[in-house]
Amino acid sequence: MRPDDVDALVVMSFGGPEDMDEVMPFLRHVTAGRGIPDERLAAVAEQYRAFAGVSPLNGNNRDLVARLREEAPAEWLGERVYLVNRNSEPFPESAFATMRAAGISRVAAFVTSAFSSYSGCRQYRENLAVGAESAGIEVGVLPRFHDHPLLVDIWADRLREADPGPGDRVIFVTHSLPVSQSLGVVPGVTGYLPQHEELAARIVERVTAATGTPLDWTLAFQSRSGPPTQPWLEPDISDVIAAASGRRRVIVLPIGFCADNLEIRWDLDTVAAQTAAEHGLEMLRLDPPQSDPRFVDLVWELFRSASGVSCQAACCPNPRGDRPAVGQA
């Protein structure tokens, strides 16, 4: 699929609730097919109550769509950029029906996840396939972008502006996954964990070169949700912060996320921050990259080049069995 042949751009994201009445339906949708009872979901819903049930993610993505429309190809008149969510409105079926009614037949999809994994890549492609089939629209997904120079630049600039010094511990953090899903399964295509390690190393290299100051840094994980018997990526962010007791400050970079969301607000700004306070540590959490103007440039660069790591059939397999998924643009 060439950019000249595409009628619209879809921004595909996780979605989230925007009041307390939406929280339980949202959580049921997120966990569908896993047999999790409402009693356990209700306990998770209490975390949302601390924020009146409002996830900042939807607002951040609406802002991204608005900024992308400002830079859209002239023939689109800035209107043909659409938000689609996995777990809240607008769902793929309704969003693609709207596009079909507007005469759109071929779209490129930007998934707001930079890394390869089932939940961060293939599941979005499965959701897109459902919407595309229901509306008869052809969809191609823009490539993964964990190593895009603009992403590295944004994070490196944020860290450099934090002025890390000898008494600081720099902690890169991302969403934990089952260990079995964290490595690549296709020769020549790196997986979730190596991609994060690569991005963190590039950010450190850039900042060290600019400041001449070596950084004390590590990679940590948040939001573990699997059964205790299943190995997940470790160490947990709170454990890493506790081990930094005696340092001047911890600087936390949530590199696993493009935009501020409730997992950041709860797991980092609430739980991890409390751990830091208990150990007498100042904690500085940096803002994800999507708010930077260069992020819009990143998306349109991906759109215009439509080149990068291919989404192959065996990439990021669905642990519950094969389902149709759209491929790369």
Beta strands, then each sheet from edge to edge (+ up, - down):
strand 1: 8-13
strand 2: 81-85
strand 3: 106-111
strand 4: 138-141
strand 5: 168-175
strand 6: 217-222
strand 7: 249-253
strand 8: 282-285
sheet 1: 2+ 1+ 3+ 4+
sheet 2: 6+ 5+ 7+ 8+
end
